[in-house]
Amino acid sequence: MTIERHDTKARMSRAVIHQGVAYLCGQVAGPEARHGDIKAQTESMLARVDALLKEIGSSREQLLSATIYLKDGSDVVAMNEVWDAWVPEGYAPARTCVCAPMPADELKVEITVTTAV
């Protein structure tokens, strides 16, 4: 059995690949958008997902599932506007969206993604 780990640290790996499926660690907005509104944070977060997908040889068209964590449920409409523009038509993954505390006060959204590679 082969398990491929990317950018492994003491606590986690940024991505783990097993049998053609990649599990990405949680992604949040980058430093440039951490104090922005939900749209800015979602755009930044999804750009980071894009970069990690590219790094592991995957793409938006290969997404299998996504779990989105919102600090405030009232942000779902604005977040969905950015999400809907980002996901290629016909390639929407299975998705769950829940409210949850964030790892830092300024963060409004986080995502975990599973994708085929």
C-alpha positions as CSV (number, residue, x, y, z in Angstrom):
1,M,0.0,0.0,0.0
2,T,1.4,3.4,-1.0
3,I,0.5,6.6,0.8
4,E,1.9,9.8,-0.5
5,R,2.2,12.8,1.9
6,H,2.8,16.3,0.8
7,D,4.5,19.0,3.0
8,T,4.3,16.9,6.2
9,K,4.9,18.6,9.5
10,A,4.6,17.4,13.1
11,R,0.8,17.9,13.3
12,M,-0.5,17.4,9.7
13,S,0.3,17.0,6.0
14,R,-1.1,19.6,3.5
15,A,-2.3,16.7,1.3
16,V,-2.4,12.9,1.6
17,I,-2.9,10.7,-1.5
18,H,-4.0,7.1,-1.4
19,Q,-5.3,4.9,-4.3
20,G,-6.0,7.9,-6.5
21,V,-7.8,10.0,-3.9
22,A,-6.3,13.1,-2.3
23,Y,-7.4,14.5,1.0
24,L,-6.4,18.2,1.5
25,C,-5.9,19.8,4.8
26,G,-8.2,22.7,5.8
27,Q,-7.6,25.8,3.8
28,V,-8.4,29.3,5.0
29,A,-7.8,32.8,3.5
30,G,-4.2,33.9,3.0
31,P,-2.6,36.7,5.0
32,E,-3.7,39.3,2.3
33,A,-7.4,38.6,3.0
34,R,-7.6,37.5,6.6
35,H,-9.3,40.7,7.7
36,G,-11.5,41.0,4.6
37,D,-15.2,40.2,4.3
38,I,-16.6,36.8,3.6
39,K,-16.3,37.2,-0.2
40,A,-12.6,38.2,0.0
41,Q,-11.8,35.4,2.4
42,T,-13.6,32.8,0.2
43,E,-11.8,34.0,-2.9
44,S,-8.5,33.8,-1.2
45,M,-9.2,30.4,0.3
46,L,-10.3,28.9,-3.0
47,A,-7.2,30.3,-4.7
48,R,-5.2,28.4,-2.1
49,V,-7.2,25.3,-2.9
50,D,-6.4,25.8,-6.6
51,A,-2.7,26.1,-5.8
52,L,-2.7,22.9,-3.8
53,L,-4.8,21.0,-6.4
54,K,-2.2,22.0,-9.1
55,E,0.7,20.9,-6.8
56,I,-0.8,17.4,-6.5
57,G,-1.8,17.1,-10.1
58,S,-5.6,17.6,-9.7
59,S,-8.1,20.2,-10.7
60,R,-11.6,21.6,-9.9
61,E,-13.0,19.2,-12.4
62,Q,-11.8,16.3,-10.2
63,L,-13.3,17.4,-6.9
64,L,-15.1,14.6,-5.1
65,S,-16.3,16.4,-1.9
66,A,-16.0,19.6,0.1
67,T,-16.8,20.5,3.6
68,I,-17.2,24.3,4.2
69,Y,-17.0,25.7,7.7
70,L,-18.6,29.1,8.3
71,K,-18.0,31.1,11.5
72,D,-21.4,32.9,10.9
73,G,-24.2,31.1,9.1
74,S,-25.6,34.4,7.8
75,D,-22.5,34.5,5.4
76,V,-23.7,31.5,3.4
77,V,-25.3,33.5,0.6
78,A,-22.2,35.7,-0.1
79,M,-19.9,32.6,0.3
80,N,-22.1,30.7,-2.2
81,E,-21.8,33.5,-4.8
82,V,-18.0,33.0,-4.8
83,W,-18.3,29.2,-4.6
84,D,-20.8,29.0,-7.5
85,A,-18.5,31.1,-9.7
86,W,-15.5,29.0,-8.8
87,V,-16.9,25.5,-9.4
88,P,-17.0,24.5,-13.1
89,E,-20.5,23.9,-14.4
90,G,-21.3,20.2,-14.2
91,Y,-18.5,19.4,-11.8
92,A,-20.0,20.3,-8.4
93,P,-18.6,17.9,-5.7
94,A,-20.7,16.5,-2.9
95,R,-20.8,19.3,-0.4
96,T,-21.6,20.0,3.3
97,C,-21.7,23.5,4.8
98,V,-21.7,23.8,8.6
99,C,-21.2,26.6,11.2
100,A,-18.1,26.1,13.4
101,P,-15.6,28.1,15.4
102,M,-12.5,29.2,13.5
103,P,-8.9,28.7,14.4
104,A,-8.3,32.5,14.5
105,D,-10.8,35.3,15.4
106,E,-10.5,37.1,12.1
107,L,-11.2,34.0,10.0
108,K,-14.8,33.6,8.6
109,V,-14.5,30.4,6.4
110,E,-12.5,27.2,6.1
111,I,-12.7,24.3,3.6
112,T,-11.6,20.7,3.4
113,V,-11.5,19.0,0.0
114,T,-11.3,15.5,-1.3
115,T,-10.3,15.1,-4.9
116,A,-9.3,12.5,-7.4
117,V,-5.8,12.6,-8.8
